[in-house]
Amino acid sequence: MRGLSIIPNQKGQNLVIFTLVFFGLAGMAALLLDGGFIFAHRRTAQAAADAAALAAAEAYCRDDTFDATAALAVANNYAAINRATVAPGGFTADPNTREVTVTTQITFSSFFAQLIGRPTLEARATATAGCECPAGARSVLPVAWACRSGDPTLNPGDECIEETVDYPTAWNYGHRNPQPYNPELYIVMDSDDSDLYYVCQSHDVDGDGVGDGYMDCDLDNDGEDDIYGGGDRSWLDLNQIQGGGSNDLVEWVCGEEEVTLNSHSWVTGQTGVANNVFQAVEERENTLVVVPVFDYFCEGDPRTNPDCPTHAEDTFGFFSSGDTSFHLITFANFYITCVDAPGPPQHCAVNNDAYNGTCPGRQRMIDDGLITQNDSVKTIEGYFVSGDIPGAIGSGGVCTGSYNILLKH
């Protein structure tokens, strides 16, 4: 006789299994669907953080104000534009490093995660941006500006900062809205005295403690020269090929030749600065240009001339014994408002709005008796503009009031 086995009642086990499978599938769905939404929102949060950090860094560094409150307001605005918010405690600013860090967040309703007690989810992202003194620039105007302030009260790296204005102010001071001479105006002058390498009285050429120039270049008596000529500026041979003269300069002025320069580069001066070069610059009136800045110059090849201090990071072009060599250290924004040059504008076709009257700075020089109305001195006038420099490359140059905004993450 076979034995009898007792099988327990299995009713209800399917429900348990179904419940376990259901929660497993819900968890997987939550992971896949809600995880996908987290990933998508995190990309949006990262884009918002990047935009907010870049905009906040520009506001933070503007005119070296380092106003963290204003920068935070800009960060909040740019985060909102990009469908995010700045997380609580998600903004820091450091005036020593000139950097801001922004953390953004996006909170959104979950789908399947609600079944496991997560009605909302959050995506976060962080970005750091800062303003750096540019180490290179593209499409520069081939006029070098001297860094010569020598003010011991300035912070290291700020010794080349000139008086600057913002872009709207520079535009307003252009000849579309003629202004009298303004304190921030600078004048690049083609010296009419070839025997004087320095034009301004404040420059001590022979080292005897007395200025040797023939002009008072401090028009507003603030202790800083407003007129730069002779050794305080030079037209540059950007492609290091001798013999191009004014034709090369016209092409560079008009932007017909693309050129990239880096700081710590030695570049030779360009001869043959004829009227047509200034006439070409005249067509750049009311435009923002990038100008190289140099800290010293010497004669001949800087690698063989002991009077030329060089550095390990310096690069060199082609030099001959008759060259004047300029050591570039950074770049600056310059807004050209007015050019006085004989003859009609050249063929740049940048704009056709050249000014026909006497430029305000030149008129001030005439009023002060520095030059006469009939002098053939050619001048370029404009304002140094603070802010992000177009075409800036990298970091490591000297500060001029213009800078390059870079993401650091």
C-alpha positions as CSV (number, residue, x, y, z in Angstrom):
1,M,0.0,0.0,0.0
2,R,1.4,3.2,-1.1
3,G,2.0,5.9,1.5
4,L,0.0,9.1,1.4
5,S,1.8,12.5,1.2
6,I,0.2,15.6,2.5
7,I,0.5,18.7,0.2
8,P,0.1,22.0,1.9
9,N,-2.4,24.5,0.6
10,Q,-0.5,26.8,-1.8
11,K,-3.2,29.3,-2.4
12,G,-1.8,33.0,-2.2
13,Q,1.8,32.2,-3.2
14,N,1.3,33.7,-6.7
15,L,0.2,36.9,-5.1
16,V,3.4,37.1,-3.1
17,I,5.5,36.3,-6.2
18,F,3.6,38.8,-8.3
19,T,4.1,41.5,-5.6
20,L,7.8,40.8,-5.5
21,V,8.1,40.8,-9.2
22,F,6.0,44.0,-9.4
23,F,8.3,45.9,-7.0
24,G,11.3,44.6,-8.9
25,L,9.9,45.8,-12.2
26,A,8.9,49.1,-10.7
27,G,12.4,49.6,-9.3
28,M,13.9,48.8,-12.7
29,A,11.4,51.2,-14.4
30,A,12.3,53.8,-11.9
31,L,15.9,53.3,-12.5
32,L,15.6,53.4,-16.3
33,L,12.9,56.1,-16.7
34,D,13.7,58.4,-13.8
35,G,17.4,57.7,-14.2
36,G,17.1,58.8,-17.8
37,F,15.4,62.0,-16.7
38,I,18.0,62.7,-14.1
39,F,20.7,62.3,-16.8
40,A,18.9,64.7,-19.2
41,H,18.2,67.2,-16.5
42,R,21.8,67.0,-15.3
43,R,23.0,68.0,-18.8
44,T,20.6,71.0,-18.7
45,A,21.9,71.8,-15.2
46,Q,25.5,71.6,-16.5
47,A,24.8,73.9,-19.4
48,A,23.2,76.3,-16.9
49,A,26.1,76.1,-14.6
50,D,28.6,76.8,-17.4
51,A,26.6,79.8,-18.6
52,A,26.1,81.2,-15.1
53,A,29.7,80.8,-14.2
54,L,31.0,82.5,-17.4
55,A,28.6,85.4,-17.0
56,A,29.2,85.7,-13.3
57,A,33.0,85.7,-13.8
58,E,32.8,88.5,-16.3
59,A,30.6,90.5,-14.0
60,Y,32.9,89.7,-11.1
61,C,36.1,90.8,-12.9
62,R,34.7,93.8,-14.6
63,D,36.9,96.8,-13.8
64,D,38.5,94.7,-11.0
65,T,35.4,95.4,-8.9
66,F,35.1,91.8,-7.5
67,D,31.5,92.5,-6.5
68,A,30.3,89.1,-5.3
69,T,26.7,90.3,-4.8
70,A,26.5,91.6,-8.4
71,A,28.1,88.4,-9.7
72,L,25.6,86.2,-7.8
73,A,22.7,88.2,-9.3
74,V,24.1,87.5,-12.7
75,A,24.5,83.8,-11.9
76,N,20.9,83.6,-10.7
77,N,19.7,85.3,-13.9
78,Y,21.7,83.1,-16.3
79,A,20.7,79.9,-14.4
80,A,17.0,80.9,-14.7
81,I,17.4,81.6,-18.4
82,N,18.7,78.1,-18.8
83,R,15.9,76.5,-16.8
84,A,17.8,75.9,-13.5
85,T,18.4,77.7,-10.2
86,V,21.5,78.3,-8.2
87,A,21.6,75.7,-5.4
88,P,21.5,77.0,-1.8
89,G,25.1,77.8,-0.9
90,G,26.0,77.0,-4.5
91,F,28.0,80.2,-5.3
92,T,31.5,81.2,-4.2
93,A,33.8,83.9,-5.4
94,D,37.5,84.3,-4.8
95,P,39.2,87.7,-5.5
96,N,42.7,86.2,-5.2
97,T,42.2,83.6,-8.0
98,R,39.6,85.8,-9.9
99,E,37.3,82.7,-10.0
100,V,33.6,82.0,-9.3
101,T,32.1,78.6,-8.8
102,V,28.4,78.0,-9.4
103,T,26.3,74.9,-8.6
104,T,22.9,74.7,-10.2
105,Q,20.0,72.4,-9.5
106,I,16.8,71.3,-11.3
107,T,14.1,69.7,-9.2
108,F,11.4,67.7,-11.0
109,S,8.6,65.3,-10.3
110,S,9.4,61.6,-10.5
111,F,7.4,58.9,-12.2
112,F,7.8,55.3,-10.9
113,A,10.1,56.5,-8.1
114,Q,7.0,57.9,-6.4
115,L,6.0,54.3,-5.7
116,I,9.1,53.9,-3.5
117,G,8.7,57.2,-1.7
118,R,10.6,59.6,-4.0
119,P,8.0,62.1,-5.3
120,T,10.7,64.5,-6.6
121,L,14.2,64.1,-7.8
122,E,17.1,66.6,-8.2
123,A,19.9,67.0,-10.7
124,R,22.9,69.2,-9.9
125,A,26.0,70.4,-11.7
126,T,29.0,72.6,-10.9
127,A,31.2,74.9,-13.0
128,T,34.1,77.2,-12.2
129,A,35.1,80.1,-14.4
130,G,37.6,82.9,-14.0
131,C,39.1,85.8,-15.8
132,E,42.7,85.5,-17.0
133,C,45.1,88.0,-18.5
134,P,45.3,86.8,-22.1
135,A,48.4,85.1,-23.4
136,G,47.5,85.4,-27.0
137,A,45.2,87.1,-29.5
138,R,44.0,86.8,-33.1
139,S,43.6,89.5,-35.7
140,V,45.4,92.2,-33.8
141,L,45.9,95.8,-35.0
142,P,49.7,96.0,-35.7
143,V,50.3,98.9,-33.3
144,A,52.1,98.0,-30.1
145,W,51.3,99.9,-26.8
146,A,53.9,100.5,-24.1
147,C,53.4,99.2,-20.6
148,R,55.3,101.9,-18.7
149,S,53.3,102.9,-15.6
150,G,55.9,101.8,-13.1
151,D,53.4,102.5,-10.3
152,P,54.7,100.6,-7.2
153,T,51.2,100.8,-5.5
154,L,49.6,98.5,-8.1
155,N,49.1,94.9,-7.5
156,P,51.6,92.5,-9.3
157,G,50.3,91.9,-12.8
158,D,48.2,95.1,-12.9
159,E,51.0,97.4,-13.8
160,C,49.8,97.8,-17.4
161,I,46.3,98.8,-16.7
162,E,45.3,102.1,-18.3
163,E,42.2,104.1,-17.6
164,T,39.4,102.0,-19.1
165,V,35.8,102.5,-20.0
166,D,33.1,99.9,-20.8
167,Y,32.0,99.3,-24.3
168,P,28.8,101.3,-24.3
169,T,30.7,104.4,-23.0
170,A,33.4,104.0,-25.6
171,W,30.8,103.7,-28.3
172,N,29.0,106.8,-27.0
173,Y,32.2,108.8,-27.0
174,G,32.7,108.0,-30.7
175,H,32.0,110.6,-33.3
176,R,28.4,109.4,-33.7
177,N,27.9,111.4,-30.6
178,P,30.8,113.9,-30.6
179,Q,32.3,114.6,-27.2
180,P,34.9,117.1,-26.0
181,Y,38.2,115.7,-24.8
182,N,37.6,113.1,-22.1
183,P,40.1,112.1,-19.4
184,E,40.1,108.4,-20.5
185,L,41.0,109.3,-24.1
186,Y,44.3,108.1,-25.5
187,I,46.1,109.3,-28.6
188,V,48.6,107.3,-30.7
189,M,50.7,109.9,-32.5
190,D,53.1,109.6,-35.4
191,S,55.9,111.7,-34.1
192,D,57.2,114.5,-36.3
193,D,60.6,114.5,-34.6
194,S,62.6,111.4,-35.7
195,D,65.5,112.4,-33.4
196,L,63.5,111.9,-30.3
197,Y,62.6,108.3,-29.6
198,Y,60.4,109.4,-26.8
199,V,57.8,112.2,-27.3
200,C,56.6,112.9,-23.8
201,Q,58.5,115.0,-21.3
202,S,58.0,112.5,-18.6
203,H,60.4,110.0,-20.2
204,D,64.0,110.1,-19.1
205,V,65.9,108.8,-22.1
206,D,69.5,109.5,-20.9
207,G,69.0,108.6,-17.2
208,D,69.7,112.0,-15.8
209,G,66.4,112.2,-13.9
210,V,65.0,114.8,-16.2
211,G,62.4,114.1,-18.9
212,D,63.8,114.5,-22.4
213,G,60.6,114.7,-24.5
214,Y,59.4,117.8,-26.2
215,M,55.7,117.5,-25.4
216,D,53.6,117.5,-22.2
217,C,51.6,114.3,-22.9
218,D,49.6,114.4,-19.6
219,L,46.7,116.4,-20.9
220,D,44.5,116.0,-17.9
221,N,47.3,116.3,-15.3
222,D,46.6,113.0,-13.6
223,G,50.2,111.8,-13.7
224,E,49.8,109.5,-16.7
225,D,50.6,110.2,-20.3
226,D,47.6,110.4,-22.6
227,I,49.6,110.8,-25.8
228,Y,51.8,108.0,-27.0
229,G,54.3,108.3,-29.8
230,G,57.9,107.4,-30.8
231,G,59.2,104.7,-28.4
232,D,55.8,104.5,-26.7
233,R,54.2,102.8,-29.7
234,S,55.4,101.0,-32.8
235,W,54.0,99.5,-35.9
236,L,54.8,95.9,-35.9
237,D,56.1,93.5,-38.6
238,L,53.7,90.7,-37.7
239,N,54.8,88.1,-40.2
240,Q,58.5,88.8,-39.7
241,I,59.1,89.1,-43.4
242,Q,61.1,92.2,-44.1
243,G,60.3,94.6,-46.9
244,G,56.5,94.5,-46.7
245,G,56.3,98.1,-45.5
246,S,53.0,100.0,-45.6
247,N,51.3,97.5,-47.9
248,D,51.6,94.8,-45.4
249,L,50.4,97.1,-42.6
250,V,47.3,98.1,-44.6
251,E,46.4,94.4,-45.1
252,W,46.7,93.7,-41.4
253,V,44.8,96.8,-40.4
254,C,42.0,95.8,-42.8
255,G,41.9,92.2,-41.5
256,E,43.0,90.8,-44.9
257,E,45.8,88.9,-43.2
258,E,45.0,86.6,-40.3
259,V,47.7,86.7,-37.6
260,T,48.0,85.1,-34.1
261,L,50.4,86.6,-31.6
262,N,51.3,85.2,-28.2
263,S,52.7,86.9,-25.1
264,H,56.5,86.5,-24.4
265,S,57.1,86.9,-28.2
266,W,59.7,89.1,-29.8
267,V,58.4,91.0,-32.8
268,T,60.3,93.6,-35.0
269,G,59.0,97.0,-35.7
270,Q,57.8,97.8,-39.2
271,T,59.0,100.7,-41.3
272,G,57.3,102.5,-44.1
273,V,54.3,103.8,-42.1
274,A,52.9,106.1,-44.8
275,N,49.6,108.0,-45.0
276,N,47.8,105.0,-46.5
277,V,48.3,103.1,-43.2
278,F,46.5,105.8,-41.2
279,Q,43.9,106.1,-43.9
280,A,43.2,102.4,-43.5
281,V,42.9,102.8,-39.7
282,E,40.5,105.6,-40.4
283,E,38.0,103.0,-41.7
284,R,38.3,101.1,-38.4
285,E,36.7,104.1,-36.6
286,N,34.0,103.1,-34.2
287,T,35.2,99.5,-34.0
288,L,36.9,97.5,-31.2
289,V,40.4,96.3,-32.0
290,V,43.0,94.3,-30.2
291,V,46.4,95.9,-29.7
292,P,49.6,94.1,-28.5
293,V,51.3,95.5,-25.4
294,F,55.1,95.5,-24.9
295,D,57.2,96.0,-21.8
296,Y,60.6,96.7,-23.3
297,F,62.4,96.9,-26.6
298,C,66.0,96.8,-27.9
299,E,68.0,96.9,-31.1
300,G,68.9,93.9,-33.2
301,D,68.4,90.2,-32.3
302,P,67.3,89.9,-28.7
303,R,69.1,86.5,-28.5
304,T,72.5,88.0,-29.1
305,N,72.1,91.6,-27.7
306,P,72.9,91.6,-23.9
307,D,70.7,94.7,-23.5
308,C,67.6,92.6,-24.4
309,P,66.4,90.7,-21.3
310,T,64.9,87.4,-22.4
311,H,63.0,84.6,-20.7
312,A,62.8,80.8,-21.1
313,E,59.3,81.1,-22.5
314,D,60.2,83.7,-25.1
315,T,59.7,83.0,-28.8
316,F,61.7,84.7,-31.5
317,G,61.1,85.7,-35.1
318,F,63.5,86.9,-37.8
319,F,65.8,89.7,-36.8
320,S,68.5,91.7,-38.5
321,S,71.1,94.1,-37.0
322,G,68.9,97.1,-38.0
323,D,65.7,95.9,-36.4
324,T,64.1,97.3,-33.3
325,S,62.7,94.4,-31.3
326,F,59.7,94.6,-29.1
327,H,58.9,92.1,-26.3
328,L,55.1,91.5,-26.2
329,I,53.5,90.6,-22.9
330,T,49.8,90.8,-23.3
331,F,46.9,92.4,-25.3
332,A,44.3,95.0,-24.7
333,N,40.9,96.1,-26.1
334,F,41.0,99.5,-27.9
335,Y,38.0,101.3,-29.3
336,I,39.0,103.6,-32.2
337,T,36.9,106.7,-32.1
338,C,38.7,109.1,-34.4
339,V,41.7,109.2,-36.9
340,D,43.4,112.3,-38.3
341,A,45.2,111.4,-41.5
342,P,45.6,113.3,-44.7
343,G,43.8,112.0,-47.8
344,P,40.7,109.8,-48.2
345,P,40.1,106.5,-46.3
346,Q,41.7,103.4,-47.8
347,H,40.0,100.3,-49.1
348,C,39.3,98.4,-45.9
349,A,35.5,98.6,-46.4
350,V,35.1,97.9,-42.6
351,N,32.8,101.0,-42.4
352,N,32.3,104.1,-44.4
353,D,31.6,106.4,-41.6
354,A,34.9,108.2,-41.3
355,Y,34.9,111.5,-39.4
356,N,35.7,114.6,-41.4
357,G,36.3,117.1,-38.6
358,T,39.3,117.5,-36.2
359,C,39.4,114.8,-33.6
360,P,38.8,115.9,-30.0
361,G,42.2,114.9,-28.7
362,R,44.0,116.5,-31.6
363,Q,41.9,119.6,-31.0
364,R,43.0,119.6,-27.4
365,M,46.6,119.4,-28.5
366,I,46.1,122.4,-30.8
367,D,44.3,124.4,-28.1
368,D,47.2,123.7,-25.7
369,G,49.8,124.8,-28.3
370,L,51.4,121.4,-28.6
371,I,50.8,121.3,-32.3
372,T,49.3,123.6,-34.9
373,Q,46.3,123.1,-37.1
374,N,48.5,122.6,-40.1
375,D,51.0,120.2,-38.6
376,S,51.3,116.9,-40.5
377,V,51.3,114.8,-37.4
378,K,48.9,111.8,-37.8
379,T,46.9,110.6,-34.8
380,I,44.7,107.7,-33.8
381,E,42.4,108.3,-30.8
382,G,40.3,106.0,-28.7
383,Y,39.6,104.3,-25.4
384,F,40.8,101.2,-23.7
385,V,37.8,99.0,-23.0
386,S,37.5,96.8,-20.0
387,G,36.0,93.3,-20.3
388,D,36.4,90.1,-22.3
389,I,38.8,90.5,-25.1
390,P,37.7,89.2,-28.6
391,G,39.9,86.5,-29.9
392,A,41.8,86.0,-26.6
393,I,43.7,82.8,-26.2
394,G,44.8,81.1,-23.0
395,S,46.1,82.8,-19.9
396,G,49.4,84.0,-18.4
397,G,49.8,87.5,-19.8
398,V,49.9,90.8,-17.9
399,C,46.6,92.5,-17.0
400,T,45.5,95.5,-19.0
401,G,41.9,95.8,-17.9
402,S,40.9,93.3,-20.6
403,Y,40.8,89.6,-19.9
404,N,39.9,86.2,-21.2
405,I,37.0,84.4,-19.5
406,L,37.7,80.7,-19.2
407,L,35.8,77.7,-17.8
408,K,38.0,75.8,-15.3
409,H,36.1,72.5,-14.8
